[in-house]
Amino acid sequence: MQRISKISGALSGSYLQLCRRSLSRLPQTQPALVDDDAVLPKMPPFDYSPPPYTGPSAAEILKKRQEYLSPSLFHFYSNPLNSVDGKMQYLFDENGRRYLDAFGGIATVCCGHCHPDVVEAIVSQTQRLQHSTVLYLNHAIAEFAEALASKMPGDLKVVFFTNSGTEANELAMMIARLYTGCHDIISLRNAYHGNAAATMSATAQCNYKFNVVQTGVHHALNPDQYRGVFGSDGLKYAKDVQDLIDYGTCGNVAGFLAEAIQGVGGILELAPGYLPAVYGTIKKAGGLCIADEVQSGFARTGSHFWGFEAHGVVPDIVTMAKGIGNGVPIGAVVTTPEIAKVLTYRTYFNTFGGNPVSTASGLAVLRVIEKEKLQENAHVVGSYLKDRLTSLKEKHEIIGDVRGRGLMLGVELVTDRQLKTPAKVETLHVMDKMKGFSLSLSLSLSLR
C-alpha cells in the first residue's frame, strides 16, 4: 500500500502497445512494446540512494539457488530481479537501479520497505529480547493482541499467533472442526488457502495440489463476476453451497472458508450478496464462517480495514498474515472467547507464534497504518489507478478485465474478449517488459 500517486505517468503514452495477438510473436523488425520515439515515463525524485552492493551477482545467486535450494522454486522474469535494497515503495537491484514495487512481496510489505517506524520497533525489541516463550510473560505479545482485537468487529477478540497464513488457516480449520464436532468444510473453487495438509484440501487450484490424501473439503461454485456462469448475481452462486450440504454431507458442516477477494486466484472479488447468503446457510448447518484475510486485510482494500467488511458480514474466525508484520514472519487467528475455549481441551502450542520481535513489528504496522492514513491512501490512490487501468481497457482489446478495490487490483489479459481466452504468453511477455520500465509486478499462476 505504498504511496504510489506518481504512478499515473506510467499509465500514459504510447510506450506500451498492448496488442490483441501474441506479443511474443511480434516481428523483430518492429518494436515489441516500445516506440523508439516515445518518451518513457521517469521515476519521480526520491531522496534515497542505496549503499554500494558488494555481494554476489544475480548470475551467481541463481547458480547457488539451482544447486542448493529446492528445484520447486521458480523466479519471475527471463532476467531475474536481484533485489538487494528496499526503501518504502521502491526496490533496488545490484546496480542501484530503482523499481516501483507493485508486488509488495506478495501483498506483504504494506507500510513500505524498511519503514523507519517498523525498523525501529524490530531493532529495539531485538536488542532487548529476541525470543522468549508464551510460557513466560512479555509485553510485546499482549500489547499487539490487544491492539489487533481493537480492529475486529463483534466479539472477535481472542488471538492465536502463528508464523504464516498457511499455519493460520490450518489452525482455523481445526478449531472449526473441534468446535462443531463435524469434519466437512466448504471452500471455493479457484481458492488458495495454503499448502499443508488441511489447507491443501481447501485450496482448489491444481497447480498447488499434490497427489496426497485430501479429505473433508467440498469446493463450491466460485462467485466469479468475470467468468462465472451467473455473472454478478451472488444469490445464484450461493445456492450451490446449500446443494453441497444437501448432497455431499450429513446435513451439518464444520465451516466455510473464503477470501473476500481471491488473491492467488487472480484478484477476484466475490459477487455482491454472496457472503451474507452463504454465511446464513452455513449457520443453519451448524458451521462456523472463516474469513481468510491473509492478503486482503490490513487496509489494503482501502474501503475497509478487512476485506469481509465490504460484504456486511461478521465471521466467527478471521485468519491473517502477510501485511500483519510488513514482511516479518507472523500470522494470526482471531475468534470469539467461546470458540477459543475448544483448544483448552488439549494442549495447543506454537514455539515461534507470538515471538517478541514479530509482535513488536505487528504493533508498529498498526500504528503506521493509522498515523499515515494508509487505508485512506489505498482508497484514493487505488481508485485513481483502477480508473486509469480501465481507460486502457477501452483502448486495448487484449485487456479483458480490470478488477479489485483499493491497492488490491488485477488486470486480466485475454486473446479473445468473447471467449475470455487467457493470454498466457502475452501476460508473461508484458511482465518481462514492465520490468524494463522499472515496475515490479506479479501474475496469477492459475491462468485459467
N, C-alpha and C positions, 0 to 999 in steps of 0.2 A: 504494500500500500504506500510505497514510497511516493514522494511528491513528484509527479510527472506531468505537471501542467505544461511543460515546454515541449511535450510530445507532439503537439499539433503540427509542427513543422515536418515531422517525419511521416505525416499522413498526406501531404500535399505534393504536387509536382508530378512530372511525367517519368520520374526515375524508375517507378515500379510499374512496369507494363504487364499487368495481370492479363493473361490470355486464357481463352476457353480451352485450347488444346494443350497438350503436354509441353510444359515449359522446357523440360529437359531435352526435347527433340527440336527445339528451335534451331535453324541453320546457324552454323558457327560464323557465317559471314555477317550475321545480324547480331546486335546486342541482345543477349537473352533477357535481361531485365533492366539494363541501364542505357539510357540515351547519353552518348558522349557529350552532347551539347547541353544536357540538363544540368542544373545546378543542384548538387546534392545538399540536403539539409545538414547544417552543422550542429554539433552539440552546443548547448548553452554553456557559458563560462561556469567553471566550478572551482572553488578555492581549495583544491587539494591536489597534491602530486605525490604518488606513492614513492617510497624509497626504492633505490635500485634493487633489482632482483638478481640474486647470485646463485639461485638454486638450479636444479636440472632443467633441461629444455623440455618442451612438450613431447618431442620425439623420444627422449629418454624416459619420461614418465610413462608414456604409452607402452614402451617396451617392457618396463617393470610391471605395469598392470597386467600385460598379457602373460608374463612369466610367473607372477606371484599371486595374482588375485583371481577370483572366480571367473571362469570363462562365461558365466551367465551375465556378467557386467557388459554393458554396451555404452556408447557415448553418442551424443548429438554431433552433427556436422561432419563433413568429409575431412575437414581440417579442424580437429578438436580444439575447443577453447581451453587454454591453460589459465585458469583464474588464480592469481596469486595475491590479489589485494581487493578489498571492497570498502566502499565508503558510501553510506546512505543508498541512493538508488543506482549506484554505479559499481561495475566490476572492472578490474584492470588485469590485462594479460601480462605475460613475461616481458613484453616490450614497453609496458606502460600505456598501452592503448586502452582507451576508456570505452565501456559498453553500457548502454542503458539496460538495466536488468529488469525485463518484463516477466521474468520467470520466478524470481524470488526464491530460488532453491526449492522448487515445487511448492509454491504458495506458503512459504515458511518464514521468510525474512519480512515480517510485516511492519517493522519500525525502521527498516533500512539497515544496510550492512554496518556493523560496528557502531551502532548508535551510541554516542558518548554516555548517556544515562544507563543504558543496559550494560555496556562495558564496565562502567564504574561499579555497578552493583555486583557483577560477576567477580571482578578483581578484588573488591573489598571483602566479599564473603570468602573467596578462595584464600586470601591472606590470613583470614581469621580461623576458618574451619572448612576444609574442603569436603569432608564426608563424615557423616555420623550414622545413626540408625534411628528408626522410628521407635525403637525400644527406649531411647533416651528422649529428653525434651530438647527442642530447638525452636527458636522464634521464627525462623525463616519459613518453615512449612506451615506453621499455624497462621502466620500473617497472610501468606499467599492464599491459603484455603479460605480464610475469612473474606479477603478481597474478591476472590473468584466467586464465592457464593453470593456476594452482593450484586453480581452481574446477572444472576439467574432469576427467572420468574417463579412464582408459586412457592412450593415447599422444597424446591431443589437446593439443598444446602449442605449435603454431606459429600465430601470429596475423597476419592481414592486416586492417588498419584501413580502413574506408570512411566514408562520410558519412551513410548511410541504410540501411534494411532492404532497399529495392529494390536498391541497389548490392551489398549483401552477398549477396543471393540470386542476382543476375546473376553475380557472381564465382564463387560456389559451383557454379552450373550449368556455367560454363565450365571450371572445374577438373575436375569430374567427366567432362566430355566429353573433355578433353585427356588425362586420366589413363587412361581406359578405351579411348580410341580409338573410342568409339561416340557416336552423336548422340541416340538416343532416351532420353527421361526420362519417368518416370511421376509424376504428381501426382494429387491427389484432386479429384473433383467438389465444388463449393462452396468450393474453396480460394481464398485470396488471398495472393499472394507478391510483388506489386509491379506496376508499370505501365510498365516499359521493355520492350525487345524480347523477351528470353528470358522474363522474369518474367510478362509479359502472356500468353505462351503457357502458362505453368504455372498462371496464375490461371484459375479456372473459374466465373466469375460474369459474366453478360453485361453487367451494369452497368459493369464495369471493363474491358471488352474493345472496342477499336476495330477497324474493318474494315481491318486491315493484315495483311501476311503474318505468319503464326504457324505455326512448324513444329517438329517433333521432340518434341512432348509429348503423351502419352496420359493421359487422365483416368480413373482407376479409380473404381469404385463407392464412394461415401462411407460409412464405417462410422458412420453417424448413429444413435445409440441411441434417439432420439426418433421420427424419421421414416423411418429405414431399413427396408428390407424384411426384414432379419434381426434386427431389434432390437439386443440387446447381444451377439450371437454374432460375435465378432471373426474367428473362423476362417472362417466362411462368406463374409464380406466379402473376406477375404484371397485367396480362390480367384480372384477377379476379376483380381487382379494377374498371377497365373500365366496366366490366359486372355489378357490383353492382350499378354503377352510371346510366347505361343504363336501368336497370330493377328494381332498388329499389328506385330511386329518380326521381325528376322532371328534372334531367339533370344537375343541379347545386348543389354544396355541400359547406358546411362551411369550412371543412378542413379534414386533415388526421393526425392522431396521432399515433406515433410509437416510440419504443425504437430501437436503432441500435443493441443492444444486450439485449434480453429479460432477465431480472434478475430473478424475481419471477417465470417466466415461465421455468426456467431451464438453464440459461446461453446459450441462443440460439442466435447466430449471424445471422442476416438476410442474405439471399443468395446474392452473388455479382450481381450487376446490378439492383437489385430490387428497391432500393430507388430512383436512378435517373429516372427510368422509371415511377414510381408511382408519384413522385413529378411533372413530366411533365404532367401526366394525371390529377392530381388534379388542377394544374394551369389552364389547358384548361377548367375545370369545374368551374372555378371561386373561388376555395377554397384556404385556407392557409395551409401550411405544418408546423406541430408542432413536434419538436423533444423532446422526453422525455429523459432527461439526468440525472434523479434522481439517478440512480445507475452507469451509465457508464461515467458520467462526472468527471471533476477534475483529469484528467491524469490517471485514473485507468486502462485504456486500454493500456497505455504505448506508443503505436504508435502515438497517438494523444491526445490532451487535452480533446476533446469532441468525443464521440462515432460516431456521424454522419459524422465527418470529414474523417473517413476511407472510406466512400462511395462517397466522392467527391460531396456532396450536401451542400447547404446553406438553412436552413429552414427560415420560416417567424417568427416563435416564438420558443423559447427554454425554457424548464422548468427544474428546478434543485432543489435539496435538499440534504439530507444525508451528503455527503462529504463536502458540502459547508461550514459547520461550525464545522466539526470534532466531532460532537456529540451534539453541541448546537442546539436547535430547530430553524431552519431557512430554508426557501425555497425562490425561486425567479422565476420570469418570465421575459425574456428579449425579446424585439421585436424592431421593427423599429419606428422612430418618427411618421410616417404616420399612422401606425396601432394603435399606443398607443393613438392617439387622440380620438379614439372611446369612451374611458372611461371618457372623459370630457363632454359627453352629459348628464351625470347624476353624482352623487357623489359616487366615489368608495373609500372605507376607510378600513383600517385594523389596529386595535389598536396596535397589537404587531409586525406587519410587519415592519422590519427596526429598531427594538429595538437596542439601542446603544451597549449593551453588545453582542448581536448576530452579529451585523455587524462588531464590533471590532474583534470578533472571526473569521469571514469570511475573513477579510483582512489579519489577521495573517496566516490563512491557505494558501492563495495565495502566501504569501511571503515565507512560509516554503517550499511549493512545488517547488518554483523557486530556493531558496537558497540551498536546499538539493538535487536538481535534482531528485525529486521523480518520474517524468514522465519517465526519463531515467532508473531509478531503476526498475520501474514497467515493462518496456520493457525487460530489461536484465534478471531480476530475473524471471519474468513471462514466458519468452521464455524458460529458462532453466527448470523451473518447468513443463511446458507443455511437453517438450521433455521427461523428466523423467517419467511423468504420462503416456505418450504414449508408452513408453517402457514397462510399467507394463501391458498395454493392450495386448501386444504381448504374455505375459506370462499367463494372467488370462482371461479365456473366459467370466467371469461374467462382465468384463468391456466392455460395448457396444460402448461407445463414449467418447472421450476427446475433449473438445472444449472451445472456448473463446479466448481472447487475453489479453496480459498484466497480471495484477493480478485480472482479472475477468474471472476465469476459472471454468469449471464444468466437473465432471466425472459422466457419467450415467451408472448405473448398470442394467443389464438385465439377465433374466433367460434363454433366448434363443436369440442368435445373429441374427438368420434369421427372427424370428417373432418380435424381439425387445420388448419382453415382460418385462415390468418394474419389477425390483426386489425390490418390496416394503418392504417386511420383511427383506431381506438381507441388504437393504440400512440403515434401522433403526438400525439393529444389528451392522453394520460396524461403524455407527456414535457413538454408545454406546462404542464400543471397542476403537475407536480413542480417546475418552475422557480419557480412561485408559492410553493412551500413551501421555497424556498431550497435545493433539491437539484439539482445538475447531473448529468445522465445522458447516455447515448448509446443509439443503436439500431443494429441490424444493417441495412445497406442492402440485403441480399439479400432480406429479407422474402418468403421463398419463397411 
